[in-house]
Amino acid sequence: FGYSAAKFQIRHSGTRRHSAVLYNKYLGQYPNLYDVMKEAIISLGCSLGVLLAASLGYNFIPPNGGQCIKIHLVYFASAICLVAFLPASIANYVFTELSVSLVGAMYPVYRATKAVCTPEEEDDKEWLQYWMLGGVLFMITTWVDDVIKQHSVDTIWLGSLLFLFYWLYFPLTCGALVVYEKVTEPYLCPKLRPLQRKMSNFIIYLQQMFANAFHLYLVWIIFMFLPAGLKRIIAIAIGTIYPTICSISAVATEEIEDDTYWLTYWSVYGCLFLIMDITEDFIGRIPGFYTLIIFTTIYLMLPMFRGADKIFRKVLVPLAGLQELLILRDAIVLKKQSLKDLDPERAAVLQKSIAKFFDGSSSDSDPSVLKGELMQGWGNLKLPKIKLPFGKAEGGDGDEPTEKTNLV
C-alpha cells in the first residue's frame, strides 16, 4: 500500500523532485506513512481549490473580449507577484503539476465537451481557439519540469504555467481570442492554408498506407528502435501539428461543422494525452506503448475512422452528464440540414411530422400515419416532363410519385 501511495504522490503532489523525497520514505528511509498521506491530501485539496476558483471565475464573470489593455497588465502583474512572493510553504501545494493539469487540460476538456453538446455555435470557436494555443502549449511543456533541478525554480515554472493557461480563457482577458485576432488570423492563416492542403494529401497517403499492412509493418519496425524520448516527441507531434493547422483554418471559416469536428478531437485527445502522461512513468518502457498511443491518435484524427466522435459520444458525454444537450444539438443540426436540402414547403411538412413523432402523445405519432401525411402532398407537386430515349414522357401534373421517389 505504501509503495502504491508513493507512486500516486509522485504524480499528483508538488513536483517530481519534491515527491522523490516522499518516495524514499517508503523505501525505509522515512517510514512515517501518516505524514506522507497527510501531505498528499493537503496537496490534492489545494489543487481542487485552484480548480474551483478557476471554474467560478469563468462561470460568473461576464466576458469583455479581452480588449482592455489595463486588465491584461493588472492580471500579469498580480500573477508575477503571487508566483514570486507567495510563501514557499503555500506555493509548494498550490503550484503543482496537478493544479496545472486541472486548469490547463481537464477543465478545458470539460468545457469543450459541453461546447460541442450545446446548441450555441460561438462557444465552439471559443474553445477551439484555446486548444490551438493552450492545449498544444500544455502538451509540449510537460517535459520541462523533468529537467529542472532546483525545487524553487520548478515551483516558479509551474506557477507561471498555471496563470498563463488561465489567462487564455479568463473572461476578463480572453487571451486565446486576443492571440487569434492579433496574430493567428492576420499572419498565420494565409500561410497555413497552403500547408494544410499539402498535409491533407499526406493524410490521404497515410490512409492508403494503412491499407497496406507491409508498409505499416516496416514503419513499426523502424519506430521500435528509436529511444523512448524521441518516440514521445513523435507521438505528440502526430497528435498536435496537423490538428492545429486544421483548427486554425476551421476557426477562420464561417462553417461550424469543421469547428465542431476538431473541437471534438481536441477533447478526446486531451484525455488521451493525460492518460499517456500519467502512465508513461510506469509502463512507458514496455515495447509498443508509444506505438499504441500513435495508432490511437491516428484513429481519433482520420475522417475515415471518426474515432474521436465515437469516443466523445460513448465515453466523454456520458461521463459529463450531457446526453440531453447532445440530443438537442443533434435535433437542431437535423433541422438545419432539412431546411438546407429540401424545398421549404416539404421541409415544413417533414419538421411537423418529426415533431409529432417525438411528441408521442396521440395516434398521429404512429409511423404509418406520419408516412401517409408525407405522401399526401405529392399530388400537388408539378414534376417536369422528361423525354426518355424511346420517346415516352415520364412525370407530369397528375403523376403521383411512389415511396421510392427521389426527393431531389
Disulfide bonds with the S-S distance in Angstrom:
none
